[in-house]
Amino acid sequence: MSASSSPHSALESCSVFDELPTELGVLIFSYLSASELASMAAVSHRFRSWAKDDLLWRKLCAADWGCQPHAHLDQVLPPESEPVGCWKEVYHGWVMFFDGIPMEYAQEMGRVLRRLVAAADAAVPGIADTILPPLSRDASRAEWDVLGVSPPMSIRALYSWLGGQNLGRDVKRALEMCLLAASDQLYPVDIGSGVGVGFAASTVGGDMRLYAVDPEGMLVRVCSSGLMPMVSQVGDDREDPLLCWLRTYAERLESGVFGADELFSAGELGPGASPLVAISHFPQSGAGYYEATTRGITVGAAPALVGDSEWAYRITVFEADGGAELPKAQLTTRRWVIDGEDGEHDEVEGPGVIGLYPVVEASVGPSRAKPFRYVSRTLLTESERGTMGGAFKFVPGTIDEPAGEPFWVHVPTFELRVDDVLF
């Protein structure tokens, strides 16, 4: 091929493509993207006929826009679209619906949100039913006008895919870490550098926090201790913060790092009250979850940053997988050792935990005894990161009726750190 020849002209002059059956040509084109199909359609009339095949565009609508491939065309169109006659027009309708938002970004936002909703619904069945459909473009513009804030591109893309969640009181508690405010319930947030758009909220360790996108598209968490960046990225591979945050959330749900858990600590529920099960952001596996076992009693620990150098931590005490060594043992004393990376050191010892003295009992039959779980907080006053660990003293039997000598159960040392992505 000469220096002045183009790939398209080379393909056009290649007689082998003229001999290919249409079915094979369409199969070859099925590996192309929408933009590549458009380019190939300009090469020749034969290529154009292959690129128009509606099966190709049905596949692309499913891959790029999440359309159900066996649905009726009217069921896969963007909100308030005019009826169409083929899948290629469906594809074009989605492109126009996201006018002003880069197509690849809009498509990736859709993929991430579908992953997030599916993973959240797997953790707490019923979450998918709370997701609201997106508004039309005119209705969305009206909502932004009422809000009085020019929404960043990331927020516009998110709310073009879905309309948030039904924020009824029970739903709000049950979806602790999966709150996307309904599009008509977004709120302006003064974040110092300007007015951001608050799009979600949660409570962790008793601390209420709002999640907002600032005018530059950066994510901030607004809590009692002030503002905190939610996504810390360095280098040349930085991506949009909201997209990164949503993807990380989906990945942690899919991998089991985040999962369903009871919202309330021990002692917070009244007699006979049923605990609410929700998605918790205290890690349940992976690098942020720690376990240690002593004499058949396992202690699990999971920290979570709640403010500037302040962490909530969830402690779970339960019978080890191999069974408890003793029929019954009661916690009498806690001991904590807290170390900061800058030399800060503190030791705490006192009776019980959060005013309670839990009892660990060996299981009887196939059912396992219910774990004891509580949430508390700790603070580093001189360091930005550190560690915390210690031990719980147990007495065989109960405090009132001891059945042996007291013993210490190791509490695993866990890191107090700031993650690259905060929830």
HUCORKA-V279483 format. One record per residue. N is the residue number from 1. D_CENTER is the distance of its C-alpha to the mean C-alpha in whole Angstrom. Layout:
n:N d_center:D_CENTER
n:N d_center:D_CENTER
//
This chain:
n:1 d_center:51
n:2 d_center:52
n:3 d_center:51
n:4 d_center:51
n:5 d_center:49
n:6 d_center:46
n:7 d_center:44
n:8 d_center:44
n:9 d_center:48
n:10 d_center:48
n:11 d_center:46
n:12 d_center:48
n:13 d_center:51
n:14 d_center:50
n:15 d_center:52
n:16 d_center:50
n:17 d_center:47
n:18 d_center:50
n:19 d_center:51
n:20 d_center:47
n:21 d_center:47
n:22 d_center:44
n:23 d_center:42
n:24 d_center:42
n:25 d_center:41
n:26 d_center:38
n:27 d_center:37
n:28 d_center:37
n:29 d_center:36
n:30 d_center:33
n:31 d_center:31
n:32 d_center:31
n:33 d_center:29
n:34 d_center:30
n:35 d_center:31
n:36 d_center:33
n:37 d_center:34
n:38 d_center:36
n:39 d_center:37
n:40 d_center:39
n:41 d_center:40
n:42 d_center:42
n:43 d_center:44
n:44 d_center:46
n:45 d_center:47
n:46 d_center:46
n:47 d_center:43
n:48 d_center:42
n:49 d_center:43
n:50 d_center:40
n:51 d_center:38
n:52 d_center:38
n:53 d_center:38
n:54 d_center:35
n:55 d_center:34
n:56 d_center:32
n:57 d_center:31
n:58 d_center:29
n:59 d_center:28
n:60 d_center:26
n:61 d_center:25
n:62 d_center:23
n:63 d_center:22
n:64 d_center:21
n:65 d_center:21
n:66 d_center:19
n:67 d_center:23
n:68 d_center:24
n:69 d_center:27
n:70 d_center:29
n:71 d_center:29
n:72 d_center:31
n:73 d_center:31
n:74 d_center:31
n:75 d_center:28
n:76 d_center:26
n:77 d_center:27
n:78 d_center:25
n:79 d_center:26
n:80 d_center:30
n:81 d_center:31
n:82 d_center:34
n:83 d_center:35
n:84 d_center:35
n:85 d_center:37
n:86 d_center:35
n:87 d_center:32
n:88 d_center:33
n:89 d_center:33
n:90 d_center:30
n:91 d_center:28
n:92 d_center:30
n:93 d_center:29
n:94 d_center:25
n:95 d_center:27
n:96 d_center:29
n:97 d_center:26
n:98 d_center:24
n:99 d_center:27
n:100 d_center:26
n:101 d_center:23
n:102 d_center:23
n:103 d_center:23
n:104 d_center:21
n:105 d_center:18
n:106 d_center:18
n:107 d_center:18
n:108 d_center:15
n:109 d_center:13
n:110 d_center:14
n:111 d_center:13
n:112 d_center:10
n:113 d_center:9
n:114 d_center:11
n:115 d_center:9
n:116 d_center:6
n:117 d_center:9
n:118 d_center:11
n:119 d_center:9
n:120 d_center:8
n:121 d_center:12
n:122 d_center:13
n:123 d_center:11
n:124 d_center:13
n:125 d_center:15
n:126 d_center:16
n:127 d_center:13
n:128 d_center:14
n:129 d_center:17
n:130 d_center:16
n:131 d_center:15
n:132 d_center:18
n:133 d_center:20
n:134 d_center:20
n:135 d_center:23
n:136 d_center:26
n:137 d_center:26
n:138 d_center:29
n:139 d_center:27
n:140 d_center:24
n:141 d_center:27
n:142 d_center:29
n:143 d_center:26
n:144 d_center:25
n:145 d_center:29
n:146 d_center:29
n:147 d_center:26
n:148 d_center:28
n:149 d_center:26
n:150 d_center:25
n:151 d_center:22
n:152 d_center:20
n:153 d_center:20
n:154 d_center:16
n:155 d_center:16
n:156 d_center:19
n:157 d_center:17
n:158 d_center:14
n:159 d_center:16
n:160 d_center:19
n:161 d_center:16
n:162 d_center:16
n:163 d_center:17
n:164 d_center:14
n:165 d_center:15
n:166 d_center:18
n:167 d_center:18
n:168 d_center:20
n:169 d_center:21
n:170 d_center:20
n:171 d_center:17
n:172 d_center:16
n:173 d_center:16
n:174 d_center:15
n:175 d_center:11
n:176 d_center:11
n:177 d_center:7
n:178 d_center:7
n:179 d_center:10
n:180 d_center:11
n:181 d_center:15
n:182 d_center:17
n:183 d_center:19
n:184 d_center:22
n:185 d_center:21
n:186 d_center:19
n:187 d_center:21
n:188 d_center:23
n:189 d_center:22
n:190 d_center:24
n:191 d_center:23
n:192 d_center:26
n:193 d_center:26
n:194 d_center:26
n:195 d_center:24
n:196 d_center:21
n:197 d_center:19
n:198 d_center:17
n:199 d_center:14
n:200 d_center:12
n:201 d_center:13
n:202 d_center:12
n:203 d_center:15
n:204 d_center:15
n:205 d_center:18
n:206 d_center:20
n:207 d_center:19
n:208 d_center:17
n:209 d_center:15
n:210 d_center:15
n:211 d_center:13
n:212 d_center:15
n:213 d_center:16
n:214 d_center:20
n:215 d_center:22
n:216 d_center:22
n:217 d_center:18
n:218 d_center:17
n:219 d_center:14
n:220 d_center:15
n:221 d_center:15
n:222 d_center:18
n:223 d_center:19
n:224 d_center:22
n:225 d_center:23
n:226 d_center:22
n:227 d_center:20
n:228 d_center:18
n:229 d_center:16
n:230 d_center:12
n:231 d_center:13
n:232 d_center:16
n:233 d_center:17
n:234 d_center:21
n:235 d_center:23
n:236 d_center:24
n:237 d_center:21
n:238 d_center:18
n:239 d_center:16
n:240 d_center:15
n:241 d_center:13
n:242 d_center:11
n:243 d_center:11
n:244 d_center:10
n:245 d_center:7
n:246 d_center:5
n:247 d_center:7
n:248 d_center:6
n:249 d_center:2
n:250 d_center:4
n:251 d_center:7
n:252 d_center:6
n:253 d_center:6
n:254 d_center:9
n:255 d_center:11
n:256 d_center:11
n:257 d_center:10
n:258 d_center:8
n:259 d_center:10
n:260 d_center:12
n:261 d_center:15
n:262 d_center:18
n:263 d_center:17
n:264 d_center:21
n:265 d_center:22
n:266 d_center:26
n:267 d_center:28
n:268 d_center:26
n:269 d_center:27
n:270 d_center:30
n:271 d_center:33
n:272 d_center:32
n:273 d_center:29
n:274 d_center:26
n:275 d_center:22
n:276 d_center:19
n:277 d_center:17
n:278 d_center:13
n:279 d_center:10
n:280 d_center:10
n:281 d_center:9
n:282 d_center:12
n:283 d_center:12
n:284 d_center:14
n:285 d_center:15
n:286 d_center:15
n:287 d_center:17
n:288 d_center:15
n:289 d_center:17
n:290 d_center:21
n:291 d_center:24
n:292 d_center:27
n:293 d_center:30
n:294 d_center:33
n:295 d_center:36
n:296 d_center:34
n:297 d_center:31
n:298 d_center:28
n:299 d_center:26
n:300 d_center:22
n:301 d_center:21
n:302 d_center:17
n:303 d_center:17
n:304 d_center:15
n:305 d_center:16
n:306 d_center:17
n:307 d_center:19
n:308 d_center:22
n:309 d_center:23
n:310 d_center:22
n:311 d_center:20
n:312 d_center:19
n:313 d_center:19
n:314 d_center:19
n:315 d_center:22
n:316 d_center:23
n:317 d_center:26
n:318 d_center:27
n:319 d_center:30
n:320 d_center:30
n:321 d_center:29
n:322 d_center:33
n:323 d_center:34
n:324 d_center:35
n:325 d_center:38
n:326 d_center:40
n:327 d_center:40
n:328 d_center:39
n:329 d_center:38
n:330 d_center:37
n:331 d_center:35
n:332 d_center:37
n:333 d_center:36
n:334 d_center:33
n:335 d_center:34
n:336 d_center:31
n:337 d_center:32
n:338 d_center:30
n:339 d_center:30
n:340 d_center:29
n:341 d_center:29
n:342 d_center:32
n:343 d_center:34
n:344 d_center:33
n:345 d_center:34
n:346 d_center:34
n:347 d_center:35
n:348 d_center:34
n:349 d_center:36
n:350 d_center:37
n:351 d_center:37
n:352 d_center:34
n:353 d_center:31
n:354 d_center:30
n:355 d_center:33
n:356 d_center:33
n:357 d_center:34
n:358 d_center:32
n:359 d_center:34
n:360 d_center:33
n:361 d_center:35
n:362 d_center:36
n:363 d_center:34
n:364 d_center:37
n:365 d_center:37
n:366 d_center:34
n:367 d_center:32
n:368 d_center:30
n:369 d_center:30
n:370 d_center:27
n:371 d_center:26
n:372 d_center:26
n:373 d_center:23
n:374 d_center:23
n:375 d_center:21
n:376 d_center:23
n:377 d_center:23
n:378 d_center:25
n:379 d_center:26
n:380 d_center:27
n:381 d_center:30
n:382 d_center:31
n:383 d_center:28
n:384 d_center:25
n:385 d_center:24
n:386 d_center:26
n:387 d_center:26
n:388 d_center:26
n:389 d_center:28
n:390 d_center:31
n:391 d_center:32
n:392 d_center:33
n:393 d_center:37
n:394 d_center:37
n:395 d_center:41
n:396 d_center:42
n:397 d_center:42
n:398 d_center:42
n:399 d_center:43
n:400 d_center:45
n:401 d_center:46
n:402 d_center:46
n:403 d_center:46
n:404 d_center:46
n:405 d_center:46
n:406 d_center:42
n:407 d_center:40
n:408 d_center:37
n:409 d_center:34
n:410 d_center:32
n:411 d_center:28
n:412 d_center:26
n:413 d_center:26
n:414 d_center:22
n:415 d_center:21
n:416 d_center:21
n:417 d_center:19
n:418 d_center:17
n:419 d_center:14
n:420 d_center:14
n:421 d_center:10
n:422 d_center:10
n:423 d_center:8
//
